[in-house]
Amino acid sequence: MEMTGNIVILTGAGCSAESGIDTFRDGGGLWEQHRVEDVATPEAFERDPALVQRFYDMRRAAIQTKAPNAAHYALARLEREWDGGTVTLVTQNVDDLHDRAGSKNLIHMHGEHLSAWCTACDTRMGWTAPLIEGPPCPSCGAAALRPDIVWFGEMPYRMEEIHDALRDCDIFVSIGTSGAVYPAAGFVRLAREMGAHCLELNLERSQGSAWFHETRLGPAGDIVPAWVEELVGPD
């Protein structure tokens, strides 16, 4: 692998699984008791806001009991110590484990559980408490707060920045993703077409595995630190 240049890293649920955060629609995963249509669409929120708020209140509380794992810390270390270019971390995850591990150049493309969005004044704010009781927005006072999560049918955040980073990257790495959810599933194709070396780190091959130059299989907590050591040396 080329040892210099800009790196873009995409992380998915597999990066946080070892921290005890359920993977997306996995067996026993967080969606098992609810259809996606019931909790993760704008239509669901309009139809039954109490159900949706309870679901996300539960997830928000659970995430605050979790801790970053070795993969999160390794990626934060790579950002600090990589001197061959920039490191941009794009996550599909809505937990804050990358933040707590120390990653700074970080894009939460699907939003964050520990953030609320006021649909009245369009303010986003850090939020750790329940939303089920309809607390007022600290900015405008309206009872119009919803989870700051990108639901199905909504546009992911900061896509222009992500595409710019993909066009400029020399190395693209996908960690713990299924390759099934677009637009993130298409990132490898764009990066490869722009000449980047593409590496997949995953428990099993993703649906887009054929687009990668190389795939390494194993738990993120093992294979991500090993890959980072190849680039910046032992910790």
C-alpha positions as protocol buffer text, in pm:
chain_id: "A"
residue {
  index: 1
  type: MET
  ca { x: 0 y: 0 z: 0 }
}
residue {
  index: 2
  type: GLU
  ca { x: 121 y: 355 z: -71 }
}
residue {
  index: 3
  type: MET
  ca { x: 249 y: 498 z: 255 }
}
residue {
  index: 4
  type: THR
  ca { x: 182 y: 866 z: 192 }
}
residue {
  index: 5
  type: GLY
  ca { x: -117 y: 1070 z: 86 }
}
residue {
  index: 6
  type: ASN
  ca { x: -462 y: 1164 z: 206 }
}
residue {
  index: 7
  type: ILE
  ca { x: -668 y: 896 z: 379 }
}
residue {
  index: 8
  type: VAL
  ca { x: -1047 y: 875 z: 394 }
}
residue {
  index: 9
  type: ILE
  ca { x: -1190 y: 618 z: 635 }
}
residue {
  index: 10
  type: LEU
  ca { x: -1554 y: 509 z: 641 }
}
residue {
  index: 11
  type: THR
  ca { x: -1676 y: 330 z: 952 }
}
residue {
  index: 12
  type: GLY
  ca { x: -1996 y: 139 z: 1005 }
}
residue {
  index: 13
  type: ALA
  ca { x: -2164 y: -61 z: 1278 }
}
residue {
  index: 14
  type: GLY
  ca { x: -1889 y: -323 z: 1288 }
}
residue {
  index: 15
  type: CYS
  ca { x: -1650 y: -65 z: 1428 }
}
residue {
  index: 16
  type: SER
  ca { x: -1866 y: -15 z: 1739 }
}
residue {
  index: 17
  type: ALA
  ca { x: -1995 y: -371 z: 1782 }
}
residue {
  index: 18
  type: GLU
  ca { x: -1714 y: -467 z: 2021 }
}
residue {
  index: 19
  type: SER
  ca { x: -1818 y: -177 z: 2244 }
}
residue {
  index: 20
  type: GLY
  ca { x: -2155 y: -348 z: 2291 }
}
residue {
  index: 21
  type: ILE
  ca { x: -2353 y: -136 z: 2047 }
}
residue {
  index: 22
  type: ASP
  ca { x: -2592 y: -347 z: 1843 }
}
residue {
  index: 23
  type: THR
  ca { x: -2522 y: -367 z: 1474 }
}
residue {
  index: 24
  type: PHE
  ca { x: -2780 y: -250 z: 1223 }
}
residue {
  index: 25
  type: ARG
  ca { x: -3060 y: -505 z: 1184 }
}
residue {
  index: 26
  type: ASP
  ca { x: -2828 y: -784 z: 1298 }
}
residue {
  index: 27
  type: GLY
  ca { x: -2967 y: -1095 z: 1461 }
}
residue {
  index: 28
  type: GLY
  ca { x: -3059 y: -966 z: 1805 }
}
residue {
  index: 29
  type: GLY
  ca { x: -2981 y: -615 z: 1686 }
}
residue {
  index: 30
  type: LEU
  ca { x: -3148 y: -291 z: 1776 }
}
residue {
  index: 31
  type: TRP
  ca { x: -3406 y: -305 z: 1497 }
}
residue {
  index: 32
  type: GLU
  ca { x: -3529 y: -655 z: 1581 }
}
residue {
  index: 33
  type: GLN
  ca { x: -3834 y: -545 z: 1778 }
}
residue {
  index: 34
  type: HIS
  ca { x: -3928 y: -263 z: 1541 }
}
residue {
  index: 35
  type: ARG
  ca { x: -3971 y: -238 z: 1168 }
}
residue {
  index: 36
  type: VAL
  ca { x: -3757 y: 33 z: 1015 }
}
residue {
  index: 37
  type: GLU
  ca { x: -4077 y: 194 z: 889 }
}
residue {
  index: 38
  type: ASP
  ca { x: -4200 y: 229 z: 1249 }
}
residue {
  index: 39
  type: VAL
  ca { x: -3902 y: 410 z: 1400 }
}
residue {
  index: 40
  type: ALA
  ca { x: -3662 y: 543 z: 1137 }
}
residue {
  index: 41
  type: THR
  ca { x: -3855 y: 745 z: 879 }
}
residue {
  index: 42
  type: PRO
  ca { x: -4007 y: 1094 z: 881 }
}
residue {
  index: 43
  type: GLU
  ca { x: -4345 y: 931 z: 820 }
}
residue {
  index: 44
  type: ALA
  ca { x: -4307 y: 720 z: 1134 }
}
residue {
  index: 45
  type: PHE
  ca { x: -4234 y: 1031 z: 1341 }
}
residue {
  index: 46
  type: GLU
  ca { x: -4539 y: 1206 z: 1201 }
}
residue {
  index: 47
  type: ARG
  ca { x: -4758 y: 902 z: 1259 }
}
residue {
  index: 48
  type: ASP
  ca { x: -4643 y: 807 z: 1610 }
}
residue {
  index: 49
  type: PRO
  ca { x: -4392 y: 1053 z: 1756 }
}
residue {
  index: 50
  type: ALA
  ca { x: -4413 y: 901 z: 2104 }
}
residue {
  index: 51
  type: LEU
  ca { x: -4300 y: 560 z: 1978 }
}
residue {
  index: 52
  type: VAL
  ca { x: -4010 y: 711 z: 1787 }
}
residue {
  index: 53
  type: GLN
  ca { x: -3902 y: 931 z: 2078 }
}
residue {
  index: 54
  type: ARG
  ca { x: -3913 y: 636 z: 2321 }
}
residue {
  index: 55
  type: PHE
  ca { x: -3704 y: 426 z: 2084 }
}
residue {
  index: 56
  type: TYR
  ca { x: -3435 y: 692 z: 2047 }
}
residue {
  index: 57
  type: ASP
  ca { x: -3445 y: 784 z: 2416 }
}
residue {
  index: 58
  type: MET
  ca { x: -3358 y: 420 z: 2485 }
}
residue {
  index: 59
  type: ARG
  ca { x: -3070 y: 425 z: 2237 }
}
residue {
  index: 60
  type: ARG
  ca { x: -2941 y: 761 z: 2364 }
}
residue {
  index: 61
  type: ALA
  ca { x: -2932 y: 631 z: 2722 }
}
residue {
  index: 62
  type: ALA
  ca { x: -2764 y: 305 z: 2620 }
}
residue {
  index: 63
  type: ILE
  ca { x: -2486 y: 472 z: 2422 }
}
residue {
  index: 64
  type: GLN
  ca { x: -2385 y: 678 z: 2724 }
}
residue {
  index: 65
  type: THR
  ca { x: -2298 y: 355 z: 2908 }
}
residue {
  index: 66
  type: LYS
  ca { x: -2059 y: 233 z: 2635 }
}
residue {
  index: 67
  type: ALA
  ca { x: -1688 y: 300 z: 2586 }
}
residue {
  index: 68
  type: PRO
  ca { x: -1464 y: 326 z: 2279 }
}
residue {
  index: 69
  type: ASN
  ca { x: -1278 y: 11 z: 2180 }
}
residue {
  index: 70
  type: ALA
  ca { x: -931 y: -51 z: 2035 }
}
residue {
  index: 71
  type: ALA
  ca { x: -1045 y: 31 z: 1680 }
}
residue {
  index: 72
  type: HIS
  ca { x: -1172 y: 377 z: 1781 }
}
residue {
  index: 73
  type: TYR
  ca { x: -850 y: 457 z: 1965 }
}
residue {
  index: 74
  type: ALA
  ca { x: -633 y: 332 z: 1679 }
}
residue {
  index: 75
  type: LEU
  ca { x: -811 y: 558 z: 1428 }
}
residue {
  index: 76
  type: ALA
  ca { x: -770 y: 859 z: 1658 }
}
residue {
  index: 77
  type: ARG
  ca { x: -401 y: 774 z: 1688 }
}
residue {
  index: 78
  type: LEU
  ca { x: -367 y: 752 z: 1309 }
}
residue {
  index: 79
  type: GLU
  ca { x: -513 y: 1101 z: 1274 }
}
residue {
  index: 80
  type: ARG
  ca { x: -266 y: 1239 z: 1533 }
}
residue {
  index: 81
  type: GLU
  ca { x: 44 y: 1068 z: 1399 }
}
residue {
  index: 82
  type: TRP
  ca { x: -4 y: 1042 z: 1022 }
}
residue {
  index: 83
  type: ASP
  ca { x: 230 y: 1289 z: 852 }
}
residue {
  index: 84
  type: GLY
  ca { x: 177 y: 1177 z: 494 }
}
residue {
  index: 85
  type: GLY
  ca { x: -134 y: 1388 z: 437 }
}
residue {
  index: 86
  type: THR
  ca { x: -478 y: 1440 z: 590 }
}
residue {
  index: 87
  type: VAL
  ca { x: -696 y: 1178 z: 760 }
}
residue {
  index: 88
  type: THR
  ca { x: -1070 y: 1226 z: 724 }
}
residue {
  index: 89
  type: LEU
  ca { x: -1297 y: 995 z: 921 }
}
residue {
  index: 90
  type: VAL
  ca { x: -1656 y: 955 z: 797 }
}
residue {
  index: 91
  type: THR
  ca { x: -1885 y: 747 z: 1015 }
}
residue {
  index: 92
  type: GLN
  ca { x: -2226 y: 601 z: 952 }
}
residue {
  index: 93
  type: ASN
  ca { x: -2254 y: 535 z: 1325 }
}
residue {
  index: 94
  type: VAL
  ca { x: -2466 y: 763 z: 1542 }
}
residue {
  index: 95
  type: ASP
  ca { x: -2276 y: 695 z: 1864 }
}
residue {
  index: 96
  type: ASP
  ca { x: -2005 y: 928 z: 1997 }
}
residue {
  index: 97
  type: LEU
  ca { x: -1730 y: 670 z: 2042 }
}
residue {
  index: 98
  type: HIS
  ca { x: -1500 y: 815 z: 1776 }
}
residue {
  index: 99
  type: ASP
  ca { x: -1532 y: 1155 z: 1944 }
}
residue {
  index: 100
  type: ARG
  ca { x: -1455 y: 1014 z: 2287 }
}
residue {
  index: 101
  type: ALA
  ca { x: -1156 y: 824 z: 2151 }
}
residue {
  index: 102
  type: GLY
  ca { x: -1010 y: 1153 z: 2028 }
}
residue {
  index: 103
  type: SER
  ca { x: -1090 y: 1176 z: 1655 }
}
residue {
  index: 104
  type: LYS
  ca { x: -1120 y: 1539 z: 1544 }
}
residue {
  index: 105
  type: ASN
  ca { x: -1151 y: 1546 z: 1165 }
}
residue {
  index: 106
  type: LEU
  ca { x: -1478 y: 1356 z: 1187 }
}
residue {
  index: 107
  type: ILE
  ca { x: -1800 y: 1366 z: 986 }
}
residue {
  index: 108
  type: HIS
  ca { x: -2116 y: 1209 z: 1134 }
}
residue {
  index: 109
  type: MET
  ca { x: -2298 y: 1157 z: 805 }
}
residue {
  index: 110
  type: HIS
  ca { x: -2605 y: 998 z: 968 }
}
residue {
  index: 111
  type: GLY
  ca { x: -2631 y: 1235 z: 1263 }
}
residue {
  index: 112
  type: GLU
  ca { x: -2573 y: 1172 z: 1633 }
}
residue {
  index: 113
  type: HIS
  ca { x: -2776 y: 1019 z: 1913 }
}
residue {
  index: 114
  type: LEU
  ca { x: -2637 y: 1276 z: 2157 }
}
residue {
  index: 115
  type: SER
  ca { x: -2775 y: 1565 z: 1956 }
}
residue {
  index: 116
  type: ALA
  ca { x: -3123 y: 1710 z: 1916 }
}
residue {
  index: 117
  type: TRP
  ca { x: -3261 y: 1910 z: 1626 }
}
residue {
  index: 118
  type: CYS
  ca { x: -3524 y: 2178 z: 1667 }
}
residue {
  index: 119
  type: THR
  ca { x: -3744 y: 2167 z: 1360 }
}
residue {
  index: 120
  type: ALA
  ca { x: -3887 y: 2509 z: 1448 }
}
residue {
  index: 121
  type: CYS
  ca { x: -3566 y: 2716 z: 1449 }
}
residue {
  index: 122
  type: ASP
  ca { x: -3329 y: 2464 z: 1279 }
}
residue {
  index: 123
  type: THR
  ca { x: -3089 y: 2463 z: 1573 }
}
residue {
  index: 124
  type: ARG
  ca { x: -2888 y: 2152 z: 1655 }
}
residue {
  index: 125
  type: MET
  ca { x: -2755 y: 2105 z: 2006 }
}
residue {
  index: 126
  type: GLY
  ca { x: -2587 y: 1846 z: 2224 }
}
residue {
  index: 127
  type: TRP
  ca { x: -2851 y: 1644 z: 2408 }
}
residue {
  index: 128
  type: THR
  ca { x: -2826 y: 1360 z: 2658 }
}
residue {
  index: 129
  type: ALA
  ca { x: -3171 y: 1363 z: 2822 }
}
residue {
  index: 130
  type: PRO
  ca { x: -3500 y: 1203 z: 2705 }
}
residue {
  index: 131
  type: LEU
  ca { x: -3714 y: 1378 z: 2445 }
}
residue {
  index: 132
  type: ILE
  ca { x: -4037 y: 1186 z: 2510 }
}
residue {
  index: 133
  type: GLU
  ca { x: -4191 y: 1463 z: 2725 }
}
residue {
  index: 134
  type: GLY
  ca { x: -4141 y: 1728 z: 2457 }
}
residue {
  index: 135
  type: PRO
  ca { x: -3890 y: 1957 z: 2631 }
}
residue {
  index: 136
  type: PRO
  ca { x: -3865 y: 2312 z: 2495 }
}
residue {
  index: 137
  type: CYS
  ca { x: -3587 y: 2410 z: 2259 }
}
residue {
  index: 138
  type: PRO
  ca { x: -3325 y: 2611 z: 2454 }
}
residue {
  index: 139
  type: SER
  ca { x: -3292 y: 2847 z: 2157 }
}
residue {
  index: 140
  type: CYS
  ca { x: -3652 y: 2929 z: 2066 }
}
residue {
  index: 141
  type: GLY
  ca { x: -3870 y: 2767 z: 2332 }
}
residue {
  index: 142
  type: ALA
  ca { x: -4073 y: 2556 z: 2089 }
}
residue {
  index: 143
  type: ALA
  ca { x: -4155 y: 2196 z: 2174 }
}
residue {
  index: 144
  type: ALA
  ca { x: -4021 y: 2083 z: 1839 }
}
residue {
  index: 145
  type: LEU
  ca { x: -3714 y: 1875 z: 1923 }
}
residue {
  index: 146
  type: ARG
  ca { x: -3648 y: 1546 z: 1743 }
}
residue {
  index: 147
  type: PRO
  ca { x: -3348 y: 1313 z: 1736 }
}
residue {
  index: 148
  type: ASP
  ca { x: -3071 y: 1458 z: 1518 }
}
residue {
  index: 149
  type: ILE
  ca { x: -3060 y: 1138 z: 1316 }
}
residue {
  index: 150
  type: VAL
  ca { x: -3074 y: 1097 z: 939 }
}
residue {
  index: 151
  type: TRP
  ca { x: -3375 y: 875 z: 881 }
}
residue {
  index: 152
  type: PHE
  ca { x: -3446 y: 667 z: 574 }
}
residue {
  index: 153
  type: GLY
  ca { x: -3556 y: 900 z: 297 }
}
residue {
  index: 154
  type: GLU
  ca { x: -3351 y: 1193 z: 431 }
}
residue {
  index: 155
  type: MET
  ca { x: -3023 y: 1328 z: 292 }
}
residue {
  index: 156
  type: PRO
  ca { x: -2707 y: 1240 z: 487 }
}
residue {
  index: 157
  type: TYR
  ca { x: -2510 y: 1531 z: 628 }
}
residue {
  index: 158
  type: ARG
  ca { x: -2210 y: 1705 z: 469 }
}
residue {
  index: 159
  type: MET
  ca { x: -2215 y: 1504 z: 147 }
}
residue {
  index: 160
  type: GLU
  ca { x: -2033 y: 1772 z: -53 }
}
residue {
  index: 161
  type: GLU
  ca { x: -1743 y: 1764 z: 195 }
}
residue {
  index: 162
  type: ILE
  ca { x: -1736 y: 1385 z: 182 }
}
residue {
  index: 163
  type: HIS
  ca { x: -1726 y: 1374 z: -196 }
}
residue {
  index: 164
  type: ASP
  ca { x: -1449 y: 1635 z: -205 }
}
residue {
  index: 165
  type: ALA
  ca { x: -1244 y: 1426 z: 39 }
}
residue {
  index: 166
  type: LEU
  ca { x: -1302 y: 1109 z: -164 }
}
residue {
  index: 167
  type: ARG
  ca { x: -1188 y: 1280 z: -484 }
}
residue {
  index: 168
  type: ASP
  ca { x: -869 y: 1396 z: -315 }
}
residue {
  index: 169
  type: CYS
  ca { x: -780 y: 1080 z: -124 }
}
residue {
  index: 170
  type: ASP
  ca { x: -496 y: 841 z: -202 }
}
residue {
  index: 171
  type: ILE
  ca { x: -615 y: 568 z: 35 }
}
residue {
  index: 172
  type: PHE
  ca { x: -977 y: 476 z: 107 }
}
residue {
  index: 173
  type: VAL
  ca { x: -1055 y: 237 z: 390 }
}
residue {
  index: 174
  type: SER
  ca { x: -1395 y: 92 z: 479 }
}
residue {
  index: 175
  type: ILE
  ca { x: -1429 y: -55 z: 828 }
}
residue {
  index: 176
  type: GLY
  ca { x: -1719 y: -263 z: 956 }
}
residue {
  index: 177
  type: THR
  ca { x: -1973 y: -176 z: 688 }
}
residue {
  index: 178
  type: SER
  ca { x: -2217 y: -398 z: 501 }
}
residue {
  index: 179
  type: GLY
  ca { x: -2188 y: -215 z: 170 }
}
residue {
  index: 180
  type: ALA
  ca { x: -2569 y: -223 z: 148 }
}
residue {
  index: 181
  type: VAL
  ca { x: -2673 y: 131 z: 245 }
}
residue {
  index: 182
  type: TYR
  ca { x: -2632 y: 412 z: -6 }
}
residue {
  index: 183
  type: PRO
  ca { x: -2486 y: 663 z: -55 }
}
residue {
  index: 184
  type: ALA
  ca { x: -2203 y: 530 z: 166 }
}
residue {
  index: 185
  type: ALA
  ca { x: -2195 y: 202 z: -24 }
}
residue {
  index: 186
  type: GLY
  ca { x: -2089 y: 395 z: -333 }
}
residue {
  index: 187
  type: PHE
  ca { x: -1789 y: 569 z: -174 }
}
residue {
  index: 188
  type: VAL
  ca { x: -1546 y: 294 z: -269 }
}
residue {
  index: 189
  type: ARG
  ca { x: -1639 y: 318 z: -635 }
}
residue {
  index: 190
  type: LEU
  ca { x: -1581 y: 695 z: -643 }
}
residue {
  index: 191
  type: ALA
  ca { x: -1250 y: 665 z: -456 }
}
residue {
  index: 192
  type: ARG
  ca { x: -1127 y: 387 z: -682 }
}
residue {
  index: 193
  type: GLU
  ca { x: -1226 y: 572 z: -998 }
}
residue {
  index: 194
  type: MET
  ca { x: -1020 y: 868 z: -872 }
}
residue {
  index: 195
  type: GLY
  ca { x: -717 y: 645 z: -831 }
}
residue {
  index: 196
  type: ALA
  ca { x: -721 y: 567 z: -457 }
}
residue {
  index: 197
  type: HIS
  ca { x: -598 y: 239 z: -313 }
}
residue {
  index: 198
  type: CYS
  ca { x: -907 y: 81 z: -151 }
}
residue {
  index: 199
  type: LEU
  ca { x: -888 y: -142 z: 156 }
}
residue {
  index: 200
  type: GLU
  ca { x: -1173 y: -321 z: 331 }
}
residue {
  index: 201
  type: LEU
  ca { x: -1146 y: -418 z: 700 }
}
residue {
  index: 202
  type: ASN
  ca { x: -1446 y: -623 z: 805 }
}
residue {
  index: 203
  type: LEU
  ca { x: -1572 y: -938 z: 975 }
}
residue {
  index: 204
  type: GLU
  ca { x: -1686 y: -1066 z: 636 }
}
residue {
  index: 205
  type: ARG
  ca { x: -1680 y: -941 z: 280 }
}
residue {
  index: 206
  type: SER
  ca { x: -1926 y: -661 z: 213 }
}
residue {
  index: 207
  type: GLN
  ca { x: -2168 y: -643 z: -78 }
}
residue {
  index: 208
  type: GLY
  ca { x: -1924 y: -407 z: -252 }
}
residue {
  index: 209
  type: SER
  ca { x: -1614 y: -611 z: -174 }
}
residue {
  index: 210
  type: ALA
  ca { x: -1523 y: -654 z: -541 }
}
residue {
  index: 211
  type: TRP
  ca { x: -1443 y: -281 z: -566 }
}
residue {
  index: 212
  type: PHE
  ca { x: -1163 y: -304 z: -309 }
}
residue {
  index: 213
  type: HIS
  ca { x: -804 y: -382 z: -398 }
}
residue {
  index: 214
  type: GLU
  ca { x: -760 y: -567 z: -69 }
}
residue {
  index: 215
  type: THR
  ca { x: -984 y: -716 z: 201 }
}
residue {
  index: 216
  type: ARG
  ca { x: -874 y: -814 z: 550 }
}
residue {
  index: 217
  type: LEU
  ca { x: -1116 y: -1006 z: 767 }
}
residue {
  index: 218
  type: GLY
  ca { x: -1145 y: -1011 z: 1144 }
}
residue {
  index: 219
  type: PRO
  ca { x: -1282 y: -816 z: 1442 }
}
residue {
  index: 220
  type: ALA
  ca { x: -1227 y: -441 z: 1413 }
}
residue {
  index: 221
  type: GLY
  ca { x: -1055 y: -433 z: 1751 }
}
residue {
  index: 222
  type: ASP
  ca { x: -783 y: -659 z: 1612 }
}
residue {
  index: 223
  type: ILE
  ca { x: -738 y: -569 z: 1247 }
}
residue {
  index: 224
  type: VAL
  ca { x: -774 y: -190 z: 1270 }
}
residue {
  index: 225
  type: PRO
  ca { x: -492 y: -140 z: 1526 }
}
residue {
  index: 226
  type: ALA
  ca { x: -274 y: -380 z: 1324 }
}
residue {
  index: 227
  type: TRP
  ca { x: -331 y: -177 z: 1007 }
}
residue {
  index: 228
  type: VAL
  ca { x: -260 y: 151 z: 1188 }
}
residue {
  index: 229
  type: GLU
  ca { x: 66 y: 6 z: 1320 }
}
residue {
  index: 230
  type: GLU
  ca { x: 170 y: -69 z: 962 }
}
residue {
  index: 231
  type: LEU
  ca { x: 132 y: 299 z: 880 }
}
residue {
  index: 232
  type: VAL
  ca { x: 267 y: 477 z: 1187 }
}
residue {
  index: 233
  type: GLY
  ca { x: 453 y: 209 z: 1382 }
}
residue {
  index: 234
  type: PRO
  ca { x: 388 y: 45 z: 1720 }
}
residue {
  index: 235
  type: ASP
  ca { x: 206 y: 245 z: 1984 }
}
